[in-house]
Amino acid sequence: MKLHALLLSYRSAVCAALAVCGAHTALAAADAGDTPSYLPPSNEVVRLAQFEVNGQKAKNVYTVQRSVTATKTDTALVDVPQSISVITRELIDDQAMQNIGDVTRYVPGVGIAQGEGNRDTPVLRGNSTTADFFIDGVRDDVQYFRDLYNVDRVEVLKGPNAMIFGRGGSGGLINRATKLANGRTHREATIQIGSWEQYRGTLDFGDKLTNALSYRVTGLYEDSGSYRDDVTVKRSGVNPTFRYDLSRATTLRFGYEYFHDERVADRGISSFQGRPLAVDPSTFFGNPAQSHVEASVHTAFFTVDHRFNAAITLRNHTRYSTYDKFYQNVFPGAVNAAGTTVAIQGYNNATQRDNVFNQTDLVWNLDAGSLQHQILTGVELGRQVTDNFRNTAYFDSVAVGTTSIQVPLANPRTTIPAVFRQSATDADNHGVARTVGVYAQDQLQLTPQLLGLVGVRYDRFAVDFDNHRNATSLDVTDEMLSPRAGLVLKPATNLSLYASYSMSFVPRAGEQLSSLSLTNRNLDPEEFKNYEVGLKWEPRRDFAVTAAAYRLDRTNVAITDPADSTKMLLTDGQRTKGVELGLTGRLSRNWSIAGGYAYQDGSFLSTQSATIRAGARLAQLPRHTFSLWNRYDVSRDWGFGLGAIYRDEIFASADNTVRLPGFVRFDAAAFYRLNDRVRAQLNVENLLDRDYDATANSNTNITPGSPRAFRVSVTTTF
C-alpha cells in the first residue's frame, strides 16, 4: 500500500513538472484569469530547471488548446473565430493513419476525392483543391501524395484564409506541423505489416548535442501492395532538423527533407446507368503496366526567432523546395450504351517546380489603457518556377492516331501498348510566379469578455507565362486585398461564441499556375467569401466541443460568352451552406473520443456550361456525414478502439448524372503494452467487410472502398 501511494505521488509530481516545463506546449498553456489567452499574463514568469522523463508517451491526447497557424500568433483555439480541426499525433497513431485521406475521415466538413490516382485532393466545404497544403505554415502546393511520418499534428482550417496565407484556401487549407528538434530525447521506431503485403517502417530519433544544439531525424520506408490488382506503393523519406539556441532570446532552426513516392496510378472503375459498376473491388480498368507515378520532393528551411523583450518578437522563415512529379495513366472512360464495353484512353504529365518563400513576422503585445492588443505585421515574398509538359496516349497498333479503344467490360484490362506523344492541345508551358504580400492583424481585448480580430492583406501576384505549343507569352499582374474580421464573446474563460468574415482569391493562373490564356488573362480573380458563426467550449482541458454554421460564396467564375465563343464572362459561381459539429478528448480517464457531424448544401448559382446547370449540386459533397472514434483502456496494458463513419450519397461530377451511394463503415483496434518500451496494436479497417464506393474524380473514375483490411504495428522506444 505504501509503494502504491508512493507511485501515485511520483506520477502526480511528474505530471505537474511536465505541465510547468512545457513537455507538450498545447497542454501546458495555462489560462490567465480574464486575460485573453493570446496576451501575456500579468503575473511574473518563473523559470524552473528542466529535466527529461523517458518512457511511455502521454495517453490518448486527442485535443490541443493552442495553435500558431490560424493567426500566426500563439493563440488558444477557443479564442480563434474560425472553425479549426486538429488531428494530434496520438490520434494519428491510434488509427494507424498514413496519409491525408486517412486524416479527413474524422474531420467534419472535409472529404477526399480520388485525385486521378496521383495526388491528394481534399474537398473543403464543397471546394476540391490540389494546392491548399502548407507545411509549418509555408506553401506546399505541388500535386503529390503526402505522408505523415514526420508530422506532429495536422491542422485543418476551414473557410477562406488569404489574410494569413495569401492566394487560394478557397474552402480552407491543410497545414502539417512537423516533428522538429526541440532539445528533448526522442527514440522511437515502428514496424507495420498489413493486408495485401503492406510493409512499412518509421523512425523518430533525436537528442541534444550540447546544451545549445539539438537534432531530430525522422524517417520512412514503405513497400506495399493493395486490394486493387497490381497496384503498388513504394515511398521513402528522411527529415533531419536542428535547433541552436544562440541566446535566451534567439533561436535558429534549420533542416532538410527528402521524400520520394512511387506508385501505380489507379483511377478506379467506370459507371453505368448512373451508378458505379458492380464489379469486384480489386478489378483494375486500363493498363497498370503503363500507369505509374513518381514524385520527388527536396525541401530545406531556415528559421530565426528573436525576442526583443517580453512584448516584441520577430520570426523569419525561409523555405526552398524542388518538386519533380511525373505520372502516366491508361484509364477507363465511358461504358457503351449496351453495357458491354468500356473506353480506354491515357496521357502522361510531367511537372517540375522550384518554390522559394520568405516570411517575416513581427508580433507586438501592447497595453493601451483599457484595450490590450496583440499586433501582427508581416511580409511574404515568393517565387515559383514551373515547367509542365503533357503527352497523349496513342494506340497506333490499332490504327495510327487512335486515342481511345474499346475493351470488353468483362475483362477491362488491356495490354495493347500505348505510345505517348504531344497532341495539338497538350501543355508545354513555362511559368514564373512572383508574390509580394504585406499584412497586418490586431487581436484585441475590448472588454474582459469581448475579443476582436481584424486584419487585412495586400498581395501583388505577377505571372510570366510561356506557352511553347503556340509560341505565345503572357504576363499578368493581379493586386488584391484580403480582409478578415471576427468577434468573440466569452461568457466564461473556457466558452466562446464567435462571428467572423473572411475572403480569399484564386488568380487566373489557377491553383497550379498553368491556366492562363489569351481569353482569361484580363479577368479579375475568383473570389471566395465566408460568413460564419460558431461556438467553442472546453468543459475540461482535455475535452472540446465545437460548432459552426457558415455560408461560403464563390464569385467571378469565368464562363464562355453564349453570344461569342471567343469571349468569357464573369458570373456568380456557387454557394455552400453548412453546419459542423465536433467532439474531441476524454469523456473519462480511460475513454477518449474524436468525431463530428456535418450538414452541407452546395449548389451552382448560374449555368456555367452545357453540363453544369444552375441549381445542380456540387460534386462530391455529401449532405450528411458523421464519424466517431472511441478508444477505451480497460487496464494499463490493454485498450480497444471502435470507429464508425457514415457518408451520405454524392454526385461524382457537377453534371449530377452519376451517384455514389451512401455507406456506413466500422473500424476497430486493439492496443497492448508489452512493457515500458514496447507496445503493439492491431487496426482493422472496414470491420464488417461492406462493399462501398470511397471516392471519385469523375463519372468514369470511381474508387471502390477497401474490403476488410488488417494492420499490425509494433512500436519500441529505446
HELIX and SHEET records of a PDB file:
HELIX    1   1 LYS A    2  CYS A   21  1                                  20    
HELIX    2   2 THR A   25  ALA A   28  1                                   4    
HELIX    3   3 LEU A   77  ASP A   79  5                                   3    
HELIX    4   4 ARG A   89  ASP A   94  1                                   6    
HELIX    5   5 ILE A  100  THR A  104  1                                   5    
HELIX    6   6 GLY A  115  GLY A  117  5                                   3    
HELIX    7   7 ALA A  162  PHE A  165  1                                   4    
HELIX    8   8 PRO A  288  GLN A  290  5                                   3    
SHEET    1   A 2 ARG A  66  SER A  67  0                                        
SHEET    2   A 2 THR A  75  ALA A  76 -1                                        
SHEET    1   B 5 ILE A  84  THR A  88  0                                        
SHEET    2   B 5 VAL A 151  LYS A 158 -1                                        
SHEET    3   B 5 GLY A 172  THR A 178 -1                                        
SHEET    4   B 5 PHE A 133  ILE A 135  1                                        
SHEET    5   B 5 VAL A 138  ARG A 139 -1                                        
SHEET    1   C 3 VAL A 110  ILE A 112  0                                        
SHEET    2   C 3 PRO A 122  LEU A 124 -1                                        
SHEET    3   C 3 ASN A 127  SER A 128 -1                                        
SHEET    1   D24 ILE A 405  PRO A 408  0                                        
SHEET    2   D24 THR A 341  ALA A 368 -1                                        
SHEET    3   D24 ILE A 312  VAL A 335 -1                                        
SHEET    4   D24 HIS A 292  ARG A 307 -1                                        
SHEET    5   D24 THR A 250  ARG A 263 -1                                        
SHEET    6   D24 VAL A 233  ASP A 245 -1                                        
SHEET    7   D24 LEU A 213  SER A 224 -1                                        
SHEET    8   D24 GLN A 198  LYS A 208 -1                                        
SHEET    9   D24 HIS A 186  GLY A 194 -1                                        
SHEET   10   D24 ALA A 709  THR A 717 -1                                        
SHEET   11   D24 VAL A 678  GLU A 685 -1                                        
SHEET   12   D24 PHE A 663  ARG A 673 -1                                        
SHEET   13   D24 TRP A 638  ARG A 647 -1                                        
SHEET   14   D24 HIS A 624  ASP A 633 -1                                        
SHEET   15   D24 TRP A 591  PHE A 604 -1                                        
SHEET   16   D24 GLN A 574  SER A 588 -1                                        
SHEET   17   D24 PHE A 543  THR A 555 -1                                        
SHEET   18   D24 GLU A 526  ARG A 540 -1                                        
SHEET   19   D24 LEU A 495  VAL A 506 -1                                        
SHEET   20   D24 THR A 472  ALA A 492 -1                                        
SHEET   21   D24 LEU A 450  ASN A 467 -1                                        
SHEET   22   D24 ASP A 428  THR A 447 -1                                        
SHEET   23   D24 LEU A 371  TYR A 394 -1                                        
SHEET   24   D24 VAL A 419  ARG A 421 -1                                        
SHEET    1   E 2 SER A 271  PHE A 272  0                                        
SHEET    2   E 2 ARG A 275  PRO A 276 -1                                        
SHEET    1   F 2 VAL A 557  ASP A 561  0                                        
SHEET    2   F 2 ASP A 564  THR A 571 -1                                        
SHEET    1   G 2 ILE A 650  PHE A 651  0                                        
SHEET    2   G 2 ARG A 659  LEU A 660 -1                                        
SHEET    1   H 2 ASP A 693  SER A 698  0                                        
SHEET    2   H 2 ASN A 701  PRO A 704 -1                                        
END                                                                             
